[in-house]
Amino acid sequence: MNRKGILAVVSGFSGAGKGTLMKLLTERYDNYSLSVSATTRSPREGEKDGRDYFFVTREEFSRMIRDDELLEYARYVDNYYGTPRKYVEGELEKGKDVILEIEIQGALSIKERYPDSLLIFVTPPSAKELKKRLTQRGTETEEIIRKRLKRAAEEAVGVENYDYILINDDLEEAVLRLHRLIQDQHMRVGRQLDFISDMRGQLADL
Amino acid sequence: MNRKGILAVVSGFSGAGKGTLMKLLTERYDNYSLSVSATTRSPREGEKDGRDYFFVTREEFSRMIRDDELLEYARYVDNYYGTPRKYVEGELEKGKDVILEIEIQGALSIKERYPDSLLIFVTPPSAKELKKRLTQRGTETEEIIRKRLKRAAEEAVGVENYDYILINDDLEEAVLRLHRLIQDQHMRVGRQLDFISDMRGQLADL
């Protein structure tokens, strides 16, 4: 049986609850590895190098691109964000299911490179709920929230190329569904061809 | 949201436990409709017309083919088996998830006609276990069991075009997994395009 891990990419509107989902998922099940992105932006208060991001210089980031050390990268506002390849491939080889939390542009590059990766887009049940969640955070001004909501519609461009839409209405339910969606991938025919071929061999030998 | 039902096709080795799986699935969850095949073969003892099969004459079967009343049909030994279209399409429209238990050849025709149908192949965990299950049934002679096992290897031809392999090791676990595999399809992006488009509309209106 093919025990190589699943590469799952999770994207979604800001305010959809991705962060909490990832936190609960990795706390509750021990078969997941969360990929840490490299970025050229400065650390915010409380962020730790190697845990939240790998904070690198622009020169280092350029070198990583040149040396094919990034699975994908994207520019967002004035900063670059990328997924270090070595960690992801190492964890997959070990049989870990690896989760990348990245935006749509990067996710679609991953799908091109790894056609059997799983793309999941997380969304709140409605725009009204999204607004409520962003407001409740209390970390942003009303002006920024308005901009975010305006941008959200654009953020969803390309989502029709994802595999699944996960509506995060009830958090507990959403964690379970996310877990199942990823675990079900182990049953995909493409991952079970060795099993089938073994089975045929056994049948012929009976 | 697209509430149209899922069309799930279940195939597998004889002895894989498909019958019991179907029985438990439809007993436990009320969103499933099990399609009943039409056949030209004679009813066996205990089989009931309309429940186990629709027993029809060869002439009637030919007419159904001609009038496009069958979603797929196949010849097996000297008899024909087919899936009546009207029932399946009616149930899907009602939002029911419809299950067809048919063999590989028919399943692949269904997939061609309905690309978003879900093809699941059920298998016991090993050839040894398959032999054990066929023997325990006690309904077949050793000669027939030997022939069945020989044929099983051929039965799996084309299975690489299925979506999922369900290993029926523990029956309870297998029923749950089958249920989840089918229900997860409701989250597929292709079924959620209306939701996404509504969401975009709502965001633009905020």
Contacts between the chains, C-beta under 8 A, distances in Angstrom:
chain1	res1	chain2	res2	distance
A	121	B	189	7.4
A	123	B	195	7.9
A	123	B	196	7.7
A	123	B	199	6.5
A	126	B	199	7.2
A	126	B	202	6.3
A	127	B	199	5.9
A	127	B	202	3.4
A	127	B	203	4.7
A	127	B	205	7.7
A	127	B	206	5.9
A	128	B	202	7.1
A	128	B	206	7.9
A	130	B	203	7.6
A	131	B	206	6.2
A	149	B	203	5.8
A	149	B	206	5.3
A	150	B	203	7.5
A	152	B	203	5.1
A	153	B	200	4.8
A	153	B	203	4.3
A	153	B	204	5.7
A	156	B	196	6.1
A	156	B	199	7.1
A	156	B	200	6.1
A	159	B	189	6.9
A	159	B	196	6.0
A	160	B	189	5.9
A	160	B	193	6.3
A	160	B	196	7.4
A	161	B	189	7.6
A	162	B	189	4.9
A	163	B	188	7.0
A	163	B	189	6.3
A	164	B	184	7.3
A	164	B	187	4.5
A	164	B	188	6.0
A	164	B	189	6.4
A	165	B	187	5.8
A	165	B	188	7.8
A	165	B	189	5.6
A	165	B	192	4.1
A	165	B	195	6.8
A	165	B	196	6.9
A	166	B	187	6.4
A	167	B	187	7.9
A	167	B	195	7.5
A	177	B	184	7.8
A	177	B	187	7.3
A	180	B	180	5.5
A	180	B	184	6.7
A	181	B	184	6.0
A	181	B	187	7.1
A	184	B	164	7.3
A	184	B	177	7.8
A	184	B	180	6.7
A	184	B	181	6.0
A	184	B	184	6.1
A	187	B	164	4.6
A	187	B	165	5.8
A	187	B	166	6.4
A	187	B	167	7.9
A	187	B	177	7.3
A	187	B	181	7.1
A	188	B	163	7.0
A	188	B	164	6.0
A	188	B	165	7.8
A	189	B	121	7.4
A	189	B	159	6.9
A	189	B	160	6.0
A	189	B	161	7.6
A	189	B	162	4.9
A	189	B	163	6.3
A	189	B	164	6.4
A	189	B	165	5.7
A	190	B	160	8.0
A	192	B	165	4.1
A	193	B	160	6.3
A	195	B	123	7.9
A	195	B	165	6.8
A	195	B	167	7.5
A	196	B	123	7.7
A	196	B	156	6.0
A	196	B	159	6.0
A	196	B	160	7.4
A	196	B	165	6.9
A	199	B	123	6.5
A	199	B	126	7.2
A	199	B	127	5.9
A	199	B	156	7.1
A	200	B	153	4.7
A	200	B	156	6.1
A	202	B	126	6.4
A	202	B	127	3.4
A	202	B	128	7.0
A	203	B	127	4.7
A	203	B	130	7.6
A	203	B	149	5.7
A	203	B	150	7.5
A	203	B	152	5.1
A	203	B	153	4.3
A	204	B	153	5.6
A	205	B	127	7.7
A	206	B	127	5.8
A	206	B	128	7.9
A	206	B	131	6.2
A	206	B	149	5.2
